[in-house]
Amino acid sequence: MRNTLLALLAVITVMVAHAAYKLVRLPFRLVGGLFRHKVPPAQLTAR
């Protein structure tokens, strides 16, 4: 019984950590997405 509860607690902990990571990363991805379209790609042509 205790092993089952520990396994369930581990799964819930991993899920919460993953959700928190996604929430923390979301604003940075949005800001990066806004600026990504405005910067023209650098042309690297060898002459």
RAZIRA-V226283 format. One record per helix or strand of 2 or more residues. SS is the DSSP state (h for helix, s for strand). FROM is the first residue (numbers start at 1). TO is the last residue. If there is no record, write none. Layout:
# RAZIRA-V226283
ss=SS from=FROM to=TO
ss=SS from=FROM to=TO
This chain:
# RAZIRA-V226283
ss=h from=2 to=36
